Amino acid sequence: MFAATASPPPDPYVLFAQTRAAVTAARYPERIDYTVEVSGFDGSRFRTNHYRGIDRAERGIDIAAISSEEAAAPPVPQGVNVKFEASLYGAVIRIPLGRTPASYDLLGVPMLTPAYSFGLKYPPVTVATTHAAPGATS
């Protein structure tokens, strides 16, 4: 019978270095069109919002500030928002009077990109070079 030999656990630093090298070597198209879906419970019901985005390699990301659901059925404002505000020795008290308007976004605009690397990508290397003047000798 053969004795089972346990292999040593993988070195986490080697795994991290391999992962970082793979993420750094990844290449993405110049433009990526994508949709971010945000879903959750807003206190009264389950809600899902979709945000369209564009990731351009040189110019960064551009996310629609209004979800597709809100663009399809824009909210109808009703009345005015009134609040009571008082300040005493630097402490400010704000109390909304009346019904607080419902929020149409669960988290706000999700600034996400499909090319996000979770901080694993190596930063770009900049090499400082010095040039000697023509005819100079060292």
Steps between C-alpha positions, in 0.01 A plus 500: 500500500619848420496769764313812399725801505344837553621767265608823665244780484554747216704807581253794520765744379560291188123478435466878543795569267357266233154658529644851486705414191193354326283805582773738384540310171124508425402717206152643448337658194523877459127530576274275710124562516341337805209510744524495881204342680430608859230313689381501857224586743427873532296473821165436337566273203766316301646722230744455211670785315713479185766758411665515158871564490787548259862427589752665272861397552643851475212713636366289787141407573172675425192373690143617436387698806139383456407133504321346203192446719487865607552617141209278386267628773624836634372596845228764513585765760216589733501807722805646669745372756498697824732452794553663838861592573642636824855567612605524864866535600615344173265201517259495206163328517315429176148358510314433175136610514262290296566186305859437395520424128586144408848428375514352153856372537608233746867599515537795271694480175722188506844610378617154395696375203531148358878552482534570876804317632449528879836672537690201360634668187857618517523878476649628175876516514659832421870503426695816558765552238768760477659599175848641481555803289642423155880493506518470879721231642467332830 
